[in-house]
Amino acid sequence: MATEKTGPGSGGCPAQSKGGSKKLSGQSTTSVHPRQAPAPKRFRLRRQVRIEPEMFESLPFRLLSAKAMWTLLRFLQKRTWTNGRRGRPVYSDEPLSLTYSEADAFGISRAQFHRTLRRLVELGFLDPVHRGGAYGRDPSTYRVSSRWEDYGTPQFREVKLGRLLAPGQDVQSRLTKKNGITRETP
């Protein structure tokens, strides 16, 4: 009676032997999903990610999804700092950008990334500085904010990530105007 190996050399699949992989009908030989592939070298940053313990233990941080946490950590990784007193970092307050193509390279779809940015602004981790546009040639920029510290208190200042286009300028409004179709409102 033969035993099936599922150890590190076998790929974890009984259909694969230690010497190579056997292709089953309808399956590809690649084992990595495209969204889980390593990020391209052009998006790699060789910097530390520094997060304050207060932020890590806060309620707004615990309300974030995994993709939102990754996005926030990426913004924190992009910050520049100098050493201040007693070796504590002093962060520069320059605007940071994270593009849709960069998020896509790390496995975040455009729709998820938009929801993630909106959530980070609503919870007080980011403040919008400039809303980009122009077909990806003008990236949006944000500042890392400390509004999250006041989340859930009367002192919390709400900021919404507003519409990028003025009302009536989006695709749906233009098609409605062009075709003369009106939506029925109850």
Secondary structure, DSSP 8 states (H G I E B T S, - for coil): ------STTTTT-TT-BTTB----TT--S--S-GGGS---GGG---------HHHHTSHHHHTS-HHHHHHHHHHHHH--EEE-GGG-EEE----B---HHHHHHTT--HHHHHHHHHHHHHHTSEEEEE--BTTTTB--EEEE-SGGGGTTSTT--------SS-TT-SHHHHHHHHHT------
